[in-house]
Amino acid sequence: LETAWPHLQIVYEFFLRFVVSNDVDPRVAKRFIDPIFVLKLLDLFDSEDPRERDYLKTILHRVYGKFMALRQFIRKAIQHLFFKIIYETDAHNGIAELLEILGSIINGFALPLREEHKLFLEKSLIPLHKVRNLNTFHQQLAYCMAQYAEKDPRLAPEIIQGTLRLWPMTNTPKEVLFLNEVEEILELTQPPEFLKVQHRLFTRIAKCIMSPHFQVAERVLFLWNNDYIVKLINSNRQVLFPLVIGALYKNSKHHWNSTVHGLTYNVLKLLMEADATLFDECSAKHRDTANQEAVDDEGRQQKWDKVAVMFRAKTGQEPPRLPGARPW
């Protein structure tokens, strides 16, 4: 924490009261609270002291509300700071506070949304998902995403596709955060917009169902506890059931976690109750695919056995074997 905070707090408190005072005329104050001042204010957001960042958040928000002429500049300056974080530094202490300000700003956007605001979502907010310390500001970022989807439901597919494009492959806590956000956006997605992303989204969901990490598998199976999402799935079951039923069967046989087993059986039961005929068709297709995979594996193993015999005949030694592989 900042050791000089007792002194700094007096300065911040004085300036905050100055900004919010009704006696201050923005037309006069704009000579001093100008773009250069705003940039210097934004530089201070990287402070390690949360008390200082909280004051800065309140001050910048009040400046945005009071000085109409600076609004576009403040949005652009925040956007450029996000660009620097995304493409250069990959770290910043004040992202959460800046996103809190943006959440309030987005909430006040007039409809229909201007192209500038949509570009801000596409170029700045969605790419923030790939920042390394996402967990420190994901709650605020997800709120901004939800505000956009609520303002204009047609943006929901773009948000989901952007999330899928940046999906973490080896970071399971981050993957759980992504699943939380996907559920929140799906609740705001209209059926026509859902059709645009359903195949790609549920291909990813099927992979998450089979995740060996129990928190990821558990979180994705909890999607079936959401009545609105279940309604979307059942409305498009001809496309979605074949994507997830195979993953659910593999989970029921091979996953190590008992909680995941129980959730998997519950989801299978829900799918069977929704459309028993389609469920039986998908189950039969999965069995055929699994049998074919077993035949292919056996054929592949026989070929490797022949190679091993040839190796022994030529060298008189046992062939090298990868850990976990079947014996020759």
Salt bridges, closest charged atoms under 4 A:
GLU13 OE2 - ARG17 NE 2.86
ASP25 OD2 - ARG27 NH2 3.28
ASP46 OD1 - HIS92 ND1 3.93
ASP49 OD2 - ARG51 NH2 2.86
ASP54 OD1 - LYS57 NZ 3.11
ASP90 OD2 - ARG132 NH1 2.76
GLU97 OE2 - ARG53 NE 3.30
GLU100 OE1 - LYS57 NZ 2.93
GLU116 OE2 - ARG75 NH2 3.08
GLU116 OE1 - ARG114 NH2 2.75
GLU122 OE2 - LYS123 NZ 3.82
ASP152 OD1 - ARG154 NE 3.08
GLU181 OE1 - HIS129 NE2 2.78
GLU181 OE1 - HIS138 NE2 2.86
GLU183 OE1 - ARG219 NH2 2.33
GLU193 OE1 - LYS196 NZ 3.00
ASP275 OD2 - ARG237 NE 2.85
ASP297 OD1 - ARG300 NH1 2.69
GLU318 OE2 - ARG312 NE 2.96
